[in-house]
Amino acid sequence: MKSVWRPAQGAVVCIGETMAALAPAPFESLETAEALRVSVAGAESNVAMYLADLGIPVSWLSALGDDALGRRVRAAVGAAGVDVSGVRRDPERPTGLLVKEPAGPRTRVHYYRSDSAAAALGPDVLDDDKLRSASVVHLTGVTPALSPSCRGLVAKALTTPPSERPYAISFDVNHRPALWPSGAAAAVLRDLADRADITFVGLDEAQELWDAGLEAADVRRLLPHPCLLVVKDGGHSATAFSEEGTWTVPALRTDVVEPVGAGDAFAAGFLAGLLRGEDVRRALRLGHITAASALKVTGDHGPLPDSADIERLLDLPTHEWATQNAAVSS
Protein backbone atom coordinates (compact mmCIF):
# COMPACT_ATOMS: atom_id res chain seq x y z
CA MET A 1 0.00 0.00 0.00
CA LYS A 2 1.36 3.42 -0.90
CA SER A 3 1.81 5.98 1.85
CA VAL A 4 -1.08 8.23 2.82
CA TRP A 5 -1.06 11.77 1.43
CA ARG A 6 -0.05 14.43 3.92
CA PRO A 7 0.84 18.12 3.69
CA ALA A 8 4.44 19.23 3.71
CA GLN A 9 5.87 20.06 7.10
CA GLY A 10 5.91 23.72 8.01
CA ALA A 11 3.86 26.59 9.37
CA VAL A 12 0.07 26.78 9.35
CA VAL A 13 -1.96 29.89 8.56
CA CYS A 14 -5.49 30.12 10.02
CA ILE A 15 -7.85 32.71 8.52
CA GLY A 16 -11.13 33.83 10.04
CA GLU A 17 -13.07 35.92 12.55
CA THR A 18 -12.51 35.92 16.29
CA MET A 19 -14.84 37.68 18.71
CA ALA A 20 -14.73 38.73 22.30
CA ALA A 21 -16.89 36.36 24.37
CA LEU A 22 -18.87 36.96 27.55
CA ALA A 23 -20.09 34.08 29.72
CA PRO A 24 -21.36 33.53 33.27
CA ALA A 25 -19.60 31.12 35.60
CA PRO A 26 -20.34 27.42 35.00
CA PHE A 27 -23.89 26.44 35.95
CA GLU A 28 -24.92 30.07 36.53
CA SER A 29 -27.73 31.72 34.61
CA LEU A 30 -27.02 34.56 32.22
CA GLU A 31 -30.12 36.29 33.60
CA THR A 32 -28.99 36.30 37.22
CA ALA A 33 -25.17 36.17 37.13
CA GLU A 34 -23.56 39.21 38.74
CA ALA A 35 -20.36 38.89 36.72
CA LEU A 36 -19.41 37.69 33.24
CA ARG A 37 -16.05 36.28 32.26
CA VAL A 38 -14.37 37.78 29.18
CA SER A 39 -12.58 35.44 26.80
CA VAL A 40 -12.05 35.08 23.06
CA ALA A 41 -13.97 32.85 20.66
CA GLY A 42 -13.25 32.06 17.05
CA ALA A 43 -13.00 28.74 15.26
CA GLU A 44 -9.84 29.54 13.34
CA SER A 45 -8.00 31.18 16.24
CA ASN A 46 -8.99 28.21 18.43
CA VAL A 47 -7.25 25.94 15.94
CA ALA A 48 -4.26 28.28 15.85
CA MET A 49 -3.88 28.36 19.65
CA TYR A 50 -4.02 24.58 19.98
CA LEU A 51 -1.53 24.17 17.13
CA ALA A 52 0.82 26.50 18.99
CA ASP A 53 0.30 24.43 22.16
CA LEU A 54 1.32 21.36 20.18
CA GLY A 55 4.50 22.98 18.91
CA ILE A 56 3.41 23.82 15.38
CA PRO A 57 4.40 27.30 14.10
CA VAL A 58 1.17 29.09 13.24
CA SER A 59 -0.15 32.48 12.18
CA TRP A 60 -3.66 33.87 12.43
CA LEU A 61 -4.94 36.33 9.80
CA SER A 62 -8.06 38.34 10.53
CA ALA A 63 -9.34 41.85 11.23
CA LEU A 64 -10.37 43.42 14.53
CA GLY A 65 -11.88 46.73 15.47
CA ASP A 66 -9.60 49.47 16.72
CA ASP A 67 -11.21 49.12 20.13
CA ALA A 68 -10.56 47.68 23.58
CA LEU A 69 -12.12 44.32 22.77
CA GLY A 70 -10.06 44.03 19.61
CA ARG A 71 -6.88 44.73 21.52
CA ARG A 72 -7.88 42.17 24.13
CA VAL A 73 -8.57 39.50 21.49
CA ARG A 74 -5.29 40.12 19.70
CA ALA A 75 -3.33 39.99 22.95
CA ALA A 76 -5.00 36.75 24.07
CA VAL A 77 -4.36 34.92 20.81
CA GLY A 78 -0.79 36.21 20.65
CA ALA A 79 -0.15 35.16 24.26
CA ALA A 80 -0.94 31.58 23.26
CA GLY A 81 2.07 31.57 20.95
CA VAL A 82 0.31 32.45 17.70
CA ASP A 83 1.83 34.97 15.28
CA VAL A 84 -0.76 37.78 15.13
CA SER A 85 1.35 40.28 13.19
CA GLY A 86 -0.89 39.89 10.15
CA VAL A 87 -4.12 40.80 11.96
CA ARG A 88 -5.58 44.01 10.54
CA ARG A 89 -6.91 46.88 12.66
CA ASP A 90 -10.11 48.41 11.26
CA PRO A 91 -10.86 51.94 12.53
CA GLU A 92 -14.37 51.93 11.02
CA ARG A 93 -15.84 48.60 12.15
CA PRO A 94 -16.12 46.99 15.60
CA THR A 95 -14.79 43.74 16.98
CA GLY A 96 -17.52 41.08 17.04
CA LEU A 97 -19.04 39.96 20.34
CA LEU A 98 -20.76 36.79 21.47
CA VAL A 99 -22.55 36.00 24.71
CA LYS A 100 -22.90 32.44 26.01
CA GLU A 101 -26.11 31.38 27.74
CA PRO A 102 -25.87 28.02 29.54
CA ALA A 103 -29.04 26.01 28.91
CA GLY A 104 -28.84 22.60 30.59
CA PRO A 105 -26.49 20.27 28.70
CA ARG A 106 -26.21 22.73 25.80
CA THR A 107 -24.99 26.30 25.54
CA ARG A 108 -26.92 28.87 23.54
CA VAL A 109 -24.79 31.49 21.86
CA HIS A 110 -25.95 35.00 20.97
CA TYR A 111 -23.92 36.83 18.31
CA TYR A 112 -23.39 40.56 17.91
CA ARG A 113 -21.23 40.62 14.82
CA SER A 114 -23.11 42.54 12.10
CA ASP A 115 -20.67 44.66 10.09
CA SER A 116 -17.76 43.52 12.22
CA ALA A 117 -14.21 44.20 11.14
CA ALA A 118 -13.73 40.56 10.18
CA ALA A 119 -16.86 40.57 8.02
CA ALA A 120 -15.08 43.02 5.71
CA LEU A 121 -12.26 40.55 4.94
CA GLY A 122 -11.95 39.59 1.30
CA PRO A 123 -9.86 37.60 -1.18
CA ASP A 124 -6.89 39.96 -0.83
CA VAL A 125 -6.09 38.26 2.50
CA LEU A 126 -4.70 35.42 0.41
CA ASP A 127 -1.97 37.77 -0.87
CA ASP A 128 -0.37 37.92 2.60
CA ASP A 129 3.30 36.94 2.49
CA LYS A 130 2.76 34.38 5.27
CA LEU A 131 0.98 32.12 2.80
CA ARG A 132 4.09 31.88 0.62
CA SER A 133 5.82 29.63 3.15
CA ALA A 134 2.76 27.92 4.66
CA SER A 135 2.29 24.17 4.64
CA VAL A 136 -1.44 24.40 5.44
CA VAL A 137 -4.05 27.15 5.27
CA HIS A 138 -6.99 26.44 7.56
CA LEU A 139 -10.48 27.82 6.84
CA THR A 140 -13.97 27.08 8.14
CA GLY A 141 -17.56 27.27 7.00
CA VAL A 142 -18.17 30.17 9.39
CA THR A 143 -16.29 32.62 7.15
CA PRO A 144 -18.37 32.32 3.95
CA ALA A 145 -21.52 32.96 5.99
CA LEU A 146 -20.32 36.34 7.29
CA SER A 147 -20.50 38.43 4.11
CA PRO A 148 -20.18 38.25 0.32
CA SER A 149 -16.54 39.37 0.54
CA CYS A 150 -15.77 36.65 3.09
CA ARG A 151 -17.42 34.07 0.87
CA GLY A 152 -15.26 35.34 -1.97
CA LEU A 153 -12.17 34.82 0.17
CA VAL A 154 -12.98 31.17 0.89
CA ALA A 155 -14.16 30.48 -2.65
CA LYS A 156 -10.94 31.88 -4.14
CA ALA A 157 -8.81 29.80 -1.78
CA LEU A 158 -10.68 26.60 -2.54
CA THR A 159 -10.94 27.06 -6.30
CA THR A 160 -7.22 27.71 -6.71
CA PRO A 161 -5.76 24.46 -8.11
CA PRO A 162 -3.20 22.70 -5.90
CA SER A 163 -0.59 23.21 -8.62
CA GLU A 164 -0.94 26.99 -8.22
CA ARG A 165 -0.46 27.19 -4.44
CA PRO A 166 2.39 25.97 -2.21
CA TYR A 167 0.12 24.94 0.67
CA ALA A 168 -2.61 22.40 1.34
CA ILE A 169 -6.04 23.69 2.35
CA SER A 170 -7.81 22.41 5.44
CA PHE A 171 -11.54 23.16 5.73
CA ASP A 172 -13.83 22.52 8.68
CA VAL A 173 -17.51 22.63 7.66
CA ASN A 174 -18.39 24.17 11.05
CA HIS A 175 -22.03 24.77 10.12
CA ARG A 176 -23.64 27.63 12.07
CA PRO A 177 -27.34 27.65 11.06
CA ALA A 178 -28.00 31.07 12.57
CA LEU A 179 -25.58 32.67 10.11
CA TRP A 180 -27.22 31.35 6.94
CA PRO A 181 -30.49 32.18 5.19
CA SER A 182 -32.86 29.21 5.34
CA GLY A 183 -31.79 26.48 2.92
CA ALA A 184 -28.69 28.30 1.68
CA ALA A 185 -25.93 26.49 3.54
CA ALA A 186 -26.23 22.92 2.25
CA ALA A 187 -25.11 23.38 -1.34
CA VAL A 188 -22.48 26.02 -0.58
CA LEU A 189 -20.81 24.08 2.21
CA ARG A 190 -20.87 20.80 0.30
CA ASP A 191 -19.15 22.44 -2.68
CA LEU A 192 -16.52 24.11 -0.53
CA ALA A 193 -15.89 21.03 1.62
CA ASP A 194 -15.37 18.84 -1.44
CA ARG A 195 -12.69 21.17 -2.82
CA ALA A 196 -10.35 21.10 0.19
CA ASP A 197 -7.34 18.82 0.62
CA ILE A 198 -8.31 18.03 4.22
CA THR A 199 -11.95 18.33 5.29
CA PHE A 200 -13.48 18.00 8.75
CA VAL A 201 -17.21 17.55 9.30
CA GLY A 202 -19.31 16.38 12.22
CA LEU A 203 -21.68 13.53 11.43
CA ASP A 204 -24.47 15.46 13.13
CA GLU A 205 -23.94 18.55 10.99
CA ALA A 206 -23.69 16.42 7.84
CA GLN A 207 -27.03 14.89 8.76
CA GLU A 208 -28.51 18.33 9.40
CA LEU A 209 -27.16 19.73 6.15
CA TRP A 210 -27.52 16.89 3.66
CA ASP A 211 -29.55 13.91 4.90
CA ALA A 212 -30.70 12.79 8.34
CA GLY A 213 -29.88 9.16 7.56
CA LEU A 214 -26.23 9.64 6.66
CA GLU A 215 -23.52 7.43 8.12
CA ALA A 216 -19.81 8.23 7.94
CA ALA A 217 -19.27 6.22 4.74
CA ASP A 218 -22.17 8.06 3.12
CA VAL A 219 -20.49 11.38 3.86
CA ARG A 220 -17.42 10.15 2.01
CA ARG A 221 -19.57 9.40 -1.03
CA LEU A 222 -20.93 12.96 -0.86
CA LEU A 223 -17.41 14.40 -0.48
CA PRO A 224 -15.17 12.15 -2.60
CA HIS A 225 -12.39 14.59 -3.48
CA PRO A 226 -10.52 15.59 -0.28
CA CYS A 227 -7.25 13.73 0.14
CA LEU A 228 -8.28 13.25 3.77
CA LEU A 229 -11.87 13.48 5.01
CA VAL A 230 -12.46 13.27 8.76
CA VAL A 231 -16.01 12.57 9.97
CA LYS A 232 -16.43 13.22 13.70
CA ASP A 233 -19.22 11.38 15.50
CA GLY A 234 -19.46 13.49 18.65
CA GLY A 235 -18.17 11.74 21.75
CA HIS A 236 -18.19 8.34 20.05
CA SER A 237 -15.46 8.23 17.41
CA ALA A 238 -13.82 9.87 14.42
CA THR A 239 -13.23 8.25 11.04
CA ALA A 240 -10.67 9.33 8.45
CA PHE A 241 -11.04 8.43 4.77
CA SER A 242 -8.38 8.57 2.08
CA GLU A 243 -7.69 6.76 -1.18
CA GLU A 244 -5.38 4.47 0.79
CA GLY A 245 -7.81 3.35 3.49
CA THR A 246 -10.22 4.12 6.31
CA TRP A 247 -9.40 4.50 10.00
CA THR A 248 -11.80 4.81 12.94
CA VAL A 249 -10.63 5.76 16.44
CA PRO A 250 -12.98 5.92 19.45
CA ALA A 251 -13.13 9.10 21.48
CA LEU A 252 -11.67 9.27 24.97
CA ARG A 253 -14.08 9.15 27.91
CA THR A 254 -14.36 12.74 29.13
CA ASP A 255 -16.46 14.61 31.67
CA VAL A 256 -17.93 17.38 29.54
CA VAL A 257 -18.15 20.87 31.02
CA GLU A 258 -19.00 22.59 27.73
CA PRO A 259 -18.78 21.28 24.15
CA VAL A 260 -18.01 24.60 22.44
CA GLY A 261 -14.58 24.57 20.79
CA ALA A 262 -14.05 20.81 20.84
CA GLY A 263 -14.31 20.46 17.07
CA ASP A 264 -11.70 23.16 16.55
CA ALA A 265 -9.41 21.47 19.07
CA PHE A 266 -9.85 18.14 17.29
CA ALA A 267 -8.91 19.69 13.94
CA ALA A 268 -5.78 21.22 15.48
CA GLY A 269 -4.73 17.91 17.03
CA PHE A 270 -5.25 15.99 13.80
CA LEU A 271 -3.35 18.57 11.73
CA ALA A 272 -0.54 18.63 14.27
CA GLY A 273 -0.33 14.86 14.09
CA LEU A 274 0.04 14.94 10.32
CA LEU A 275 2.63 17.71 10.48
CA ARG A 276 4.59 15.82 13.15
CA GLY A 277 4.74 12.81 10.83
CA GLU A 278 2.31 10.61 12.77
CA ASP A 279 0.28 7.99 10.95
CA VAL A 280 -3.44 8.63 10.47
CA ARG A 281 -4.53 6.57 13.47
CA ARG A 282 -2.21 8.45 15.82
CA ALA A 283 -3.27 11.77 14.28
CA LEU A 284 -6.89 10.87 15.08
CA ARG A 285 -5.85 10.03 18.63
CA LEU A 286 -4.12 13.38 18.99
CA GLY A 287 -7.31 14.99 17.71
CA HIS A 288 -9.31 13.29 20.46
CA ILE A 289 -6.76 14.21 23.14
CA THR A 290 -6.85 17.85 22.11
CA ALA A 291 -10.65 17.90 21.88
CA ALA A 292 -10.90 16.58 25.43
CA SER A 293 -8.97 19.64 26.60
CA ALA A 294 -11.69 21.91 25.20
CA LEU A 295 -14.52 19.79 26.60
CA LYS A 296 -13.25 20.16 30.16
CA VAL A 297 -13.38 23.99 30.32
CA THR A 298 -15.99 26.71 29.85
CA GLY A 299 -13.81 28.64 27.40
CA ASP A 300 -12.85 27.51 23.91
CA HIS A 301 -9.18 26.91 24.80
CA GLY A 302 -8.22 24.56 27.62
CA PRO A 303 -4.87 23.24 28.85
CA LEU A 304 -3.44 20.16 27.18
CA PRO A 305 -2.05 17.19 29.11
CA ASP A 306 1.69 17.36 29.55
CA SER A 307 3.78 15.89 26.75
CA ALA A 308 4.50 12.67 28.63
CA ASP A 309 0.78 11.98 29.11
CA ILE A 310 0.12 12.72 25.44
CA GLU A 311 2.82 10.28 24.35
CA ARG A 312 1.53 7.63 26.76
CA LEU A 313 -1.97 7.93 25.30
CA LEU A 314 -0.70 7.88 21.72
CA ASP A 315 1.28 4.71 22.43
CA LEU A 316 -1.54 2.73 24.08
CA PRO A 317 -2.55 -0.57 22.50
CA THR A 318 -5.85 -0.35 20.64
CA HIS A 319 -7.77 -2.36 23.24
CA GLU A 320 -6.66 0.01 26.02
CA TRP A 321 -7.22 3.32 24.22
CA ALA A 322 -11.00 3.58 24.50
CA THR A 323 -11.01 2.68 28.19
CA GLN A 324 -8.95 5.75 29.07
CA ASN A 325 -10.22 8.90 30.72
CA ALA A 326 -8.82 12.08 29.23
CA ALA A 327 -6.28 13.31 31.77
CA VAL A 328 -5.83 17.06 31.42
CA SER A 329 -3.28 18.74 33.64
CA SER A 330 -4.06 22.24 34.89
C-alpha positions as CSV (number, residue, x, y, z in Angstrom):
1,M,0.0,0.0,0.0
2,K,1.4,3.4,-0.9
3,S,1.8,6.0,1.8
4,V,-1.1,8.2,2.8
5,W,-1.1,11.8,1.4
6,R,-0.1,14.4,3.9
7,P,0.8,18.1,3.7
8,A,4.4,19.2,3.7
9,Q,5.9,20.1,7.1
10,G,5.9,23.7,8.0
11,A,3.9,26.6,9.4
12,V,0.1,26.8,9.4
13,V,-2.0,29.9,8.6
14,C,-5.5,30.1,10.0
15,I,-7.8,32.7,8.5
16,G,-11.1,33.8,10.0
17,E,-13.1,35.9,12.5
18,T,-12.5,35.9,16.3
19,M,-14.8,37.7,18.7
20,A,-14.7,38.7,22.3
21,A,-16.9,36.4,24.4
22,L,-18.9,37.0,27.6
23,A,-20.1,34.1,29.7
24,P,-21.4,33.5,33.3
25,A,-19.6,31.1,35.6
26,P,-20.3,27.4,35.0
27,F,-23.9,26.4,36.0
28,E,-24.9,30.1,36.5
29,S,-27.7,31.7,34.6
30,L,-27.0,34.6,32.2
31,E,-30.1,36.3,33.6
32,T,-29.0,36.3,37.2
33,A,-25.2,36.2,37.1
34,E,-23.6,39.2,38.7
35,A,-20.4,38.9,36.7
36,L,-19.4,37.7,33.2
37,R,-16.1,36.3,32.3
38,V,-14.4,37.8,29.2
39,S,-12.6,35.4,26.8
40,V,-12.1,35.1,23.1
41,A,-14.0,32.9,20.7
42,G,-13.3,32.1,17.1
43,A,-13.0,28.7,15.3
44,E,-9.8,29.5,13.3
45,S,-8.0,31.2,16.2
46,N,-9.0,28.2,18.4
47,V,-7.3,25.9,15.9
48,A,-4.3,28.3,15.8
49,M,-3.9,28.4,19.6
50,Y,-4.0,24.6,20.0
51,L,-1.5,24.2,17.1
52,A,0.8,26.5,19.0
53,D,0.3,24.4,22.2
54,L,1.3,21.4,20.2
55,G,4.5,23.0,18.9
56,I,3.4,23.8,15.4
57,P,4.4,27.3,14.1
58,V,1.2,29.1,13.2
59,S,-0.2,32.5,12.2
60,W,-3.7,33.9,12.4
61,L,-4.9,36.3,9.8
62,S,-8.1,38.3,10.5
63,A,-9.3,41.9,11.2
64,L,-10.4,43.4,14.5
65,G,-11.9,46.7,15.5
66,D,-9.6,49.5,16.7
67,D,-11.2,49.1,20.1
68,A,-10.6,47.7,23.6
69,L,-12.1,44.3,22.8
70,G,-10.1,44.0,19.6
71,R,-6.9,44.7,21.5
72,R,-7.9,42.2,24.1
73,V,-8.6,39.5,21.5
74,R,-5.3,40.1,19.7
75,A,-3.3,40.0,22.9
76,A,-5.0,36.7,24.1
77,V,-4.4,34.9,20.8
78,G,-0.8,36.2,20.7
79,A,-0.1,35.2,24.3
80,A,-0.9,31.6,23.3
81,G,2.1,31.6,21.0
82,V,0.3,32.5,17.7
83,D,1.8,35.0,15.3
84,V,-0.8,37.8,15.1
85,S,1.4,40.3,13.2
86,G,-0.9,39.9,10.1
87,V,-4.1,40.8,12.0
88,R,-5.6,44.0,10.5
89,R,-6.9,46.9,12.7
90,D,-10.1,48.4,11.3
91,P,-10.9,51.9,12.5
92,E,-14.4,51.9,11.0
93,R,-15.8,48.6,12.2
94,P,-16.1,47.0,15.6
95,T,-14.8,43.7,17.0
96,G,-17.5,41.1,17.0
97,L,-19.0,40.0,20.3
98,L,-20.8,36.8,21.5
99,V,-22.5,36.0,24.7
100,K,-22.9,32.4,26.0
101,E,-26.1,31.4,27.7
102,P,-25.9,28.0,29.5
103,A,-29.0,26.0,28.9
104,G,-28.8,22.6,30.6
105,P,-26.5,20.3,28.7
106,R,-26.2,22.7,25.8
107,T,-25.0,26.3,25.5
108,R,-26.9,28.9,23.5
109,V,-24.8,31.5,21.9
110,H,-26.0,35.0,21.0
111,Y,-23.9,36.8,18.3
112,Y,-23.4,40.6,17.9
113,R,-21.2,40.6,14.8
114,S,-23.1,42.5,12.1
115,D,-20.7,44.7,10.1
116,S,-17.8,43.5,12.2
117,A,-14.2,44.2,11.1
118,A,-13.7,40.6,10.2
119,A,-16.9,40.6,8.0
120,A,-15.1,43.0,5.7
121,L,-12.3,40.5,4.9
122,G,-11.9,39.6,1.3
123,P,-9.9,37.6,-1.2
124,D,-6.9,40.0,-0.8
125,V,-6.1,38.3,2.5
126,L,-4.7,35.4,0.4
127,D,-2.0,37.8,-0.9
128,D,-0.4,37.9,2.6
129,D,3.3,36.9,2.5
130,K,2.8,34.4,5.3
131,L,1.0,32.1,2.8
132,R,4.1,31.9,0.6
133,S,5.8,29.6,3.2
134,A,2.8,27.9,4.7
135,S,2.3,24.2,4.6
136,V,-1.4,24.4,5.4
137,V,-4.0,27.2,5.3
138,H,-7.0,26.4,7.6
139,L,-10.5,27.8,6.8
140,T,-14.0,27.1,8.1
141,G,-17.6,27.3,7.0
142,V,-18.2,30.2,9.4
143,T,-16.3,32.6,7.2
144,P,-18.4,32.3,3.9
145,A,-21.5,33.0,6.0
146,L,-20.3,36.3,7.3
147,S,-20.5,38.4,4.1
148,P,-20.2,38.3,0.3
149,S,-16.5,39.4,0.5
150,C,-15.8,36.7,3.1
151,R,-17.4,34.1,0.9
152,G,-15.3,35.3,-2.0
153,L,-12.2,34.8,0.2
154,V,-13.0,31.2,0.9
155,A,-14.2,30.5,-2.7
156,K,-10.9,31.9,-4.1
157,A,-8.8,29.8,-1.8
158,L,-10.7,26.6,-2.5
159,T,-10.9,27.1,-6.3
160,T,-7.2,27.7,-6.7
161,P,-5.8,24.5,-8.1
162,P,-3.2,22.7,-5.9
163,S,-0.6,23.2,-8.6
164,E,-0.9,27.0,-8.2
165,R,-0.5,27.2,-4.4
166,P,2.4,26.0,-2.2
167,Y,0.1,24.9,0.7
168,A,-2.6,22.4,1.3
169,I,-6.0,23.7,2.3
170,S,-7.8,22.4,5.4
171,F,-11.5,23.2,5.7
172,D,-13.8,22.5,8.7
173,V,-17.5,22.6,7.7
174,N,-18.4,24.2,11.1
175,H,-22.0,24.8,10.1
176,R,-23.6,27.6,12.1
177,P,-27.3,27.6,11.1
178,A,-28.0,31.1,12.6
179,L,-25.6,32.7,10.1
180,W,-27.2,31.3,6.9
181,P,-30.5,32.2,5.2
182,S,-32.9,29.2,5.3
183,G,-31.8,26.5,2.9
184,A,-28.7,28.3,1.7
185,A,-25.9,26.5,3.5
186,A,-26.2,22.9,2.3
187,A,-25.1,23.4,-1.3
188,V,-22.5,26.0,-0.6
189,L,-20.8,24.1,2.2
190,R,-20.9,20.8,0.3
191,D,-19.2,22.4,-2.7
192,L,-16.5,24.1,-0.5
193,A,-15.9,21.0,1.6
194,D,-15.4,18.8,-1.4
195,R,-12.7,21.2,-2.8
196,A,-10.3,21.1,0.2
197,D,-7.3,18.8,0.6
198,I,-8.3,18.0,4.2
199,T,-11.9,18.3,5.3
200,F,-13.5,18.0,8.7
201,V,-17.2,17.5,9.3
202,G,-19.3,16.4,12.2
203,L,-21.7,13.5,11.4
204,D,-24.5,15.5,13.1
205,E,-23.9,18.5,11.0
206,A,-23.7,16.4,7.8
207,Q,-27.0,14.9,8.8
208,E,-28.5,18.3,9.4
209,L,-27.2,19.7,6.1
210,W,-27.5,16.9,3.7
211,D,-29.5,13.9,4.9
212,A,-30.7,12.8,8.3
213,G,-29.9,9.2,7.6
214,L,-26.2,9.6,6.7
215,E,-23.5,7.4,8.1
216,A,-19.8,8.2,7.9
217,A,-19.3,6.2,4.7
218,D,-22.2,8.1,3.1
219,V,-20.5,11.4,3.9
220,R,-17.4,10.1,2.0
221,R,-19.6,9.4,-1.0
222,L,-20.9,13.0,-0.9
223,L,-17.4,14.4,-0.5
224,P,-15.2,12.2,-2.6
225,H,-12.4,14.6,-3.5
226,P,-10.5,15.6,-0.3
227,C,-7.2,13.7,0.1
228,L,-8.3,13.2,3.8
229,L,-11.9,13.5,5.0
230,V,-12.5,13.3,8.8
231,V,-16.0,12.6,10.0
232,K,-16.4,13.2,13.7
233,D,-19.2,11.4,15.5
234,G,-19.5,13.5,18.6
235,G,-18.2,11.7,21.8
236,H,-18.2,8.3,20.1
237,S,-15.5,8.2,17.4
238,A,-13.8,9.9,14.4
239,T,-13.2,8.3,11.0
240,A,-10.7,9.3,8.5
241,F,-11.0,8.4,4.8
242,S,-8.4,8.6,2.1
243,E,-7.7,6.8,-1.2
244,E,-5.4,4.5,0.8
245,G,-7.8,3.4,3.5
246,T,-10.2,4.1,6.3
247,W,-9.4,4.5,10.0
248,T,-11.8,4.8,12.9
249,V,-10.6,5.8,16.4
250,P,-13.0,5.9,19.5
251,A,-13.1,9.1,21.5
252,L,-11.7,9.3,25.0
253,R,-14.1,9.1,27.9
254,T,-14.4,12.7,29.1
255,D,-16.5,14.6,31.7
256,V,-17.9,17.4,29.5
257,V,-18.1,20.9,31.0
258,E,-19.0,22.6,27.7
259,P,-18.8,21.3,24.1
260,V,-18.0,24.6,22.4
261,G,-14.6,24.6,20.8
262,A,-14.1,20.8,20.8
263,G,-14.3,20.5,17.1
264,D,-11.7,23.2,16.6
265,A,-9.4,21.5,19.1
266,F,-9.9,18.1,17.3
267,A,-8.9,19.7,13.9
268,A,-5.8,21.2,15.5
269,G,-4.7,17.9,17.0
270,F,-5.2,16.0,13.8
271,L,-3.4,18.6,11.7
272,A,-0.5,18.6,14.3
273,G,-0.3,14.9,14.1
274,L,0.0,14.9,10.3
275,L,2.6,17.7,10.5
276,R,4.6,15.8,13.2
277,G,4.7,12.8,10.8
278,E,2.3,10.6,12.8
279,D,0.3,8.0,10.9
280,V,-3.4,8.6,10.5
281,R,-4.5,6.6,13.5
282,R,-2.2,8.5,15.8
283,A,-3.3,11.8,14.3
284,L,-6.9,10.9,15.1
285,R,-5.8,10.0,18.6
286,L,-4.1,13.4,19.0
287,G,-7.3,15.0,17.7
288,H,-9.3,13.3,20.5
289,I,-6.8,14.2,23.1
290,T,-6.8,17.8,22.1
291,A,-10.7,17.9,21.9
292,A,-10.9,16.6,25.4
293,S,-9.0,19.6,26.6
294,A,-11.7,21.9,25.2
295,L,-14.5,19.8,26.6
296,K,-13.2,20.2,30.2
297,V,-13.4,24.0,30.3
298,T,-16.0,26.7,29.9
299,G,-13.8,28.6,27.4
300,D,-12.8,27.5,23.9
301,H,-9.2,26.9,24.8
302,G,-8.2,24.6,27.6
303,P,-4.9,23.2,28.8
304,L,-3.4,20.2,27.2
305,P,-2.1,17.2,29.1
306,D,1.7,17.4,29.5
307,S,3.8,15.9,26.7
308,A,4.5,12.7,28.6
309,D,0.8,12.0,29.1
310,I,0.1,12.7,25.4
311,E,2.8,10.3,24.3
312,R,1.5,7.6,26.8
313,L,-2.0,7.9,25.3
314,L,-0.7,7.9,21.7
315,D,1.3,4.7,22.4
316,L,-1.5,2.7,24.1
317,P,-2.6,-0.6,22.5
318,T,-5.8,-0.3,20.6
319,H,-7.8,-2.4,23.2
320,E,-6.7,0.0,26.0
321,W,-7.2,3.3,24.2
322,A,-11.0,3.6,24.5
323,T,-11.0,2.7,28.2
324,Q,-8.9,5.8,29.1
325,N,-10.2,8.9,30.7
326,A,-8.8,12.1,29.2
327,A,-6.3,13.3,31.8
328,V,-5.8,17.1,31.4
329,S,-3.3,18.7,33.6
330,S,-4.1,22.2,34.9
